[in-house]
Amino acid sequence: MADKHIFFAGGGTGGHIYPAIAVAEKIAAKSPKSRITFFCSERLIDAKILATANFEFVSLPAEGFSMKPSKLLNFILGLKKSTDIASKYFSDSKNPVLVSVGGFVSAGPIWAARKKNVPVYMLNVDMVPGKANRMLSRYARKIFVQFEDSIGKFGKNKNKVVLTGCPLRNDFSQINKTKATRMLGLDPAKKVLLITGASSGSANINNAIAMLVEKLGNYSDSWQVVHITGRTHKQAMLDFYTDAKMSFTVLDYYDDMASLLGCADLVIGRAGAVSVAEYAVAGVPAICMPYPYHRDCHQKLNAQELVKAGCGVIVDDSKDAENNADDLWPVLKDLMDNAAKRFDMVKKTALVAKNNAGELIAGYILGDE
């Protein structure tokens, strides 16, 4: 196969970047002489994630779409600048290929790829395609999706869709179930409740847990908490845990989610497409609190795949801390009390876990599928 320069376009959240990194890792393994570059947003989370991935990345001045006049102007200017930057990179590259992972960052590189006749592939891991993916899917040669129900959501472009699952980073191919326990100084004799709001944290989940700290203390003899709060919420949660009976570890961010999920006996978290895939591959029962601010409620649709398989439960985020705590506690208590129920959920994660998606997608992009 000819060496290529593979560009990935997307960012703004870990949910866009992590699947791209997973595919990039497989491409690097299959074609070591191929070059890999990421087009990402100017948000700090993008640089933080990509800096540890050892891939070249270029921040684009892209802005999200809005019909408000001032923001619309910023979107148009950002789109033009991003298109120009991507065009320059394509012109200077040998055998360029673009892989779009969605979001506002992807629009400029796709327009540039269209002008330069650069092949475009699209990765859509959420159940419901975002606006950018729906609008730009006509330019893709192939569209890779995680869920079967996503295929029909691309309309007349559904013939381009390939069901692969969600690509996960290499760490998930062979999960070390004791690494995080050692690294974080956890008690190996106690079970682990992992609470996470994904890469940026979740104020709503944090606030609900803050109201349950005293009740969680009743499980201090057999359980411990690892709580990923997000950078801006860490100190507030540390204050809530100050007098807790429960052993706790509070983190603002943790990159090695494979080992952390691997040591968890139960997870409370959002239901982004990557998170749902990670819960399943790691074999951990999940209480999903889907992000409630998306109009299409796509996180709830993602979580329903775990519910259908019997390895997940949904607790709706009502946006009110007291209501969330009241709704979460009986579900959480039931699963913490019931080892047999958790064990059954662990077995059923195998029904939805797919850990070869990155390999499949890399094969299509490199031209050996």
C-alpha positions in Angstrom: 0.0 0.0 0.0 1.2 3.5 -0.8 2.4 5.7 2.1 -0.2 8.4 2.8 -0.6 11.5 4.9 -3.7 10.9 7.0 -5.4 14.0 8.4 -8.0 13.8 11.2 -10.4 16.7 11.7 -12.4 17.2 14.8 -12.2 18.4 18.4 -13.7 20.4 21.1 -14.4 17.3 23.2 -12.6 14.1 24.1 -15.6 12.3 22.4 -14.4 13.6 19.0 -10.6 13.1 19.6 -10.3 9.8 21.3 -11.9 7.7 18.5 -9.6 9.5 16.0 -6.6 8.7 18.1 -7.7 5.0 18.3 -7.8 4.9 14.4 -4.5 6.8 14.1 -2.8 4.2 16.4 -3.9 1.4 14.1 -2.9 3.2 11.0 0.6 3.9 12.5 0.9 0.2 13.3 -0.2 -1.0 9.8 1.6 1.6 7.8 4.5 3.0 9.9 5.7 5.3 7.0 2.4 7.0 6.7 2.3 10.5 8.3 -0.5 11.5 10.7 -1.7 15.0 11.5 -4.7 16.2 13.5 -6.8 19.3 12.8 -8.3 20.2 16.2 -9.9 23.2 17.9 -8.2 25.9 19.9 -9.8 24.6 23.1 -7.3 23.5 25.8 -8.8 20.0 26.1 -7.7 19.2 22.5 -4.1 20.1 23.1 -4.1 18.3 26.5 -5.3 15.1 25.0 -3.2 15.2 21.8 0.0 16.2 23.6 0.0 12.8 25.3 -0.8 10.9 22.0 2.4 11.8 20.3 0.7 12.8 17.0 1.3 16.1 15.2 -1.6 18.5 15.6 -2.7 21.8 14.2 -5.2 24.1 16.0 -7.7 25.7 13.7 -9.6 29.0 14.4 -13.0 27.3 14.0 -16.1 28.5 15.7 -19.4 26.7 16.3 -22.4 27.5 14.1 -24.9 30.0 15.4 -27.6 32.2 13.8 -26.8 35.1 16.1 -25.3 37.8 13.9 -22.0 38.2 15.9 -21.5 34.5 16.3 -22.5 33.8 12.7 -19.8 36.2 11.5 -17.2 34.5 13.7 -18.3 31.1 12.3 -17.9 32.3 8.7 -14.5 33.9 9.4 -13.3 30.8 11.3 -14.5 28.5 8.5 -12.6 30.5 5.8 -9.4 30.6 7.9 -9.7 26.9 8.7 -10.3 26.0 5.0 -7.3 28.0 3.9 -5.0 26.4 6.5 -6.2 22.9 5.6 -5.8 23.6 1.9 -2.2 24.6 2.4 -1.5 21.4 4.3 -3.1 19.3 1.6 -1.2 21.0 -1.1 2.1 20.4 0.7 1.4 16.7 1.4 1.9 13.5 -0.5 -1.2 11.3 -0.9 -3.4 13.2 1.6 -6.5 11.6 3.0 -9.0 13.3 5.4 -10.9 11.5 8.2 -13.6 13.7 9.7 -14.7 12.9 13.2 -17.5 15.5 13.3 -18.1 18.8 15.1 -17.5 22.4 14.0 -13.7 21.8 13.4 -14.4 19.4 10.6 -16.2 21.7 8.3 -13.2 23.7 7.0 -11.0 20.7 6.3 -13.8 19.0 4.5 -14.4 22.0 2.2 -10.7 22.1 1.6 -10.6 18.4 0.8 -13.4 18.9 -1.7 -11.6 21.7 -3.5 -8.3 19.7 -3.6 -9.9 16.3 -4.5 -8.7 14.8 -1.3 -10.5 11.5 -0.3 -12.8 12.0 2.7 -13.9 9.4 5.3 -16.2 10.1 8.1 -16.4 8.6 11.6 -19.8 9.0 13.4 -19.9 7.2 16.8 -23.0 8.8 18.3 -26.4 7.2 17.6 -27.6 10.4 16.0 -25.3 12.2 13.6 -24.5 15.8 14.4 -25.3 18.7 12.1 -21.8 18.7 10.6 -21.8 15.0 9.8 -25.4 15.1 8.3 -24.6 18.1 6.1 -21.2 17.0 4.9 -21.8 13.2 4.6 -22.4 13.6 0.9 -18.6 14.2 0.4 -17.5 11.0 2.2 -16.4 7.9 0.5 -17.3 5.8 3.6 -19.1 6.6 6.9 -18.1 4.5 9.9 -20.7 4.1 12.6 -21.0 2.5 16.0 -24.7 1.6 16.1 -26.8 -0.2 13.5 -29.7 2.2 14.1 -27.4 5.1 12.9 -27.3 3.7 9.3 -30.8 5.0 8.3 -30.1 8.4 9.7 -27.8 9.4 6.8 -30.7 9.3 4.3 -29.7 8.9 0.7 -26.1 8.5 1.8 -26.8 5.4 3.9 -25.2 3.2 1.2 -21.9 4.6 2.2 -22.3 3.6 5.9 -20.2 0.8 7.4 -21.0 -0.7 10.8 -17.8 -1.0 12.7 -18.4 -0.1 16.3 -16.5 2.7 18.1 -12.7 2.7 17.8 -11.0 2.7 21.2 -7.4 3.4 22.0 -4.8 0.5 22.2 -5.1 0.5 26.0 -8.5 -1.1 25.7 -7.3 -4.1 23.7 -5.7 -5.6 26.8 -6.9 -3.9 29.9 -4.7 -3.9 33.0 -7.1 -4.3 35.9 -4.6 -3.6 38.6 -2.6 -0.7 37.2 -4.9 2.1 38.3 -5.3 0.5 41.8 -1.5 0.7 42.2 -1.1 4.1 40.6 -3.8 5.8 42.7 -3.1 3.9 45.9 -6.5 2.3 46.1 -7.4 -0.4 48.6 -7.4 -3.7 46.6 -9.7 -5.3 49.2 -12.5 -2.7 48.5 -14.8 -2.4 45.5 -14.5 0.7 43.4 -17.3 3.1 42.5 -16.1 5.3 39.6 -17.9 8.6 39.1 -17.1 10.5 35.9 -18.4 13.4 33.9 -16.2 12.6 31.0 -13.2 14.7 29.9 -14.6 18.1 31.1 -16.5 16.9 34.1 -20.2 17.3 34.8 -21.5 19.9 37.4 -24.9 18.1 37.5 -23.4 14.7 38.4 -21.0 16.3 40.8 -23.8 18.2 42.6 -25.9 15.1 42.9 -23.1 13.1 44.3 -22.3 15.9 46.8 -25.8 15.3 48.2 -25.1 11.6 48.6 -21.7 11.6 50.3 -23.2 10.9 53.7 -25.2 7.9 52.5 -22.2 6.6 50.6 -20.4 6.6 54.0 -22.6 3.6 55.0 -20.6 1.5 52.5 -17.1 2.6 53.7 -16.2 -0.9 54.9 -16.5 -2.4 51.4 -16.5 0.3 48.8 -14.3 3.3 47.8 -14.9 6.2 45.4 -12.8 7.5 42.5 -14.4 10.7 41.3 -13.3 12.5 38.1 -14.7 16.0 38.6 -13.4 18.1 35.7 -10.8 20.8 36.2 -13.1 23.6 37.3 -15.1 21.5 39.8 -12.3 19.6 41.7 -11.9 21.9 44.7 -15.6 22.1 45.3 -15.9 18.3 45.4 -12.9 18.0 47.7 -14.7 20.3 50.1 -17.8 18.0 50.0 -15.7 14.9 50.7 -13.8 16.5 53.6 -15.8 14.8 56.3 -16.8 11.7 54.4 -16.6 8.3 56.0 -16.0 6.8 52.5 -12.5 6.5 51.2 -12.3 8.7 48.1 -9.9 9.8 45.4 -10.8 13.0 43.6 -9.2 13.7 40.2 -9.8 16.6 37.8 -8.9 14.4 34.8 -7.4 10.9 34.1 -6.1 9.9 30.7 -5.8 6.1 31.3 -9.5 5.3 31.3 -8.8 1.7 30.3 -7.1 0.8 33.5 -9.4 3.0 35.6 -12.6 1.4 34.2 -10.8 -2.0 34.4 -10.5 -1.7 38.2 -14.1 -0.3 38.6 -16.9 -2.5 39.9 -19.6 0.1 39.0 -19.5 3.4 37.1 -21.8 6.5 37.2 -21.2 8.7 34.1 -22.4 10.4 31.0 -23.4 8.4 27.9 -21.3 9.9 25.2 -20.6 7.4 22.4 -17.0 6.8 23.5 -18.0 6.4 27.1 -20.7 3.8 26.3 -18.2 1.8 24.2 -15.6 2.0 26.9 -18.0 0.8 29.6 -18.9 -2.2 27.5 -15.3 -3.2 26.5 -14.1 -2.7 30.1 -16.9 -5.0 31.3 -18.2 -2.6 34.0 -21.9 -2.1 34.9 -23.0 1.4 34.2 -25.4 3.9 35.6 -25.8 6.4 32.8 -26.9 10.0 33.4 -27.2 11.2 29.8 -26.3 14.8 29.0 -29.7 16.6 29.1 -28.9 19.7 27.0 -28.8 18.2 23.5 -32.0 18.7 21.5 -31.8 15.3 20.0 -31.0 13.6 23.3 -28.5 11.4 21.5 -26.7 10.4 24.8 -29.9 8.8 26.0 -30.1 6.9 22.8 -26.5 5.8 23.2 -27.2 4.6 26.7 -30.3 2.6 25.6 -28.0 0.2 23.8 -26.5 -0.8 27.2 -30.0 -1.0 28.7 -31.2 -3.3 25.9 -28.2 -5.6 26.5 -28.8 -5.6 30.2 -25.5 -4.1 31.3 -26.6 -0.5 31.9 -29.3 1.6 33.7 -30.4 5.1 32.8 -31.1 7.8 35.4 -32.3 10.9 33.7 -30.5 14.2 34.5 -33.3 16.5 35.5 -30.8 19.5 35.8 -31.7 19.8 39.5 -29.2 18.4 42.1 -31.8 17.4 44.7 -34.0 15.6 42.1 -31.0 13.9 40.6 -29.8 12.7 44.0 -33.3 11.4 44.8 -33.5 9.5 41.5 -29.9 8.2 41.6 -29.7 6.9 45.1 -32.2 3.9 44.9 -30.6 2.7 41.7 -27.0 3.1 43.1 -27.9 1.5 46.4 -29.5 -1.5 44.7 -26.4 -2.1 42.6 -23.9 -1.6 45.4 -25.9 -4.1 47.6 -26.4 -6.7 44.9 -23.2 -8.5 43.8 -25.1 -11.1 41.8 -26.9 -8.3 39.8 -23.6 -6.6 39.0 -22.0 -9.9 38.0 -24.9 -10.5 35.5 -24.4 -7.1 34.1 -20.7 -7.7 33.6 -21.4 -10.8 31.6 -23.9 -9.0 29.4 -21.4 -6.3 28.4 -20.0 -8.9 26.0 -23.2 -8.5 24.0 -22.3 -4.9 22.9 -18.5 -4.8 23.3 -16.6 -4.3 20.1 -12.8 -3.9 20.2 -11.8 -4.3 16.6 -13.3 -1.1 15.2 -10.1 0.8 14.9 -8.5 -2.1 12.9 -11.4 -2.3 10.5 -11.5 1.5 9.9 -7.7 1.7 9.4 -8.0 -1.0 6.8 -10.6 1.0 4.8 -8.6 4.2 5.0 -5.3 2.6 3.9 -7.1 0.8 1.1 -6.7 -2.8 2.1 -10.5 -3.5 2.6 
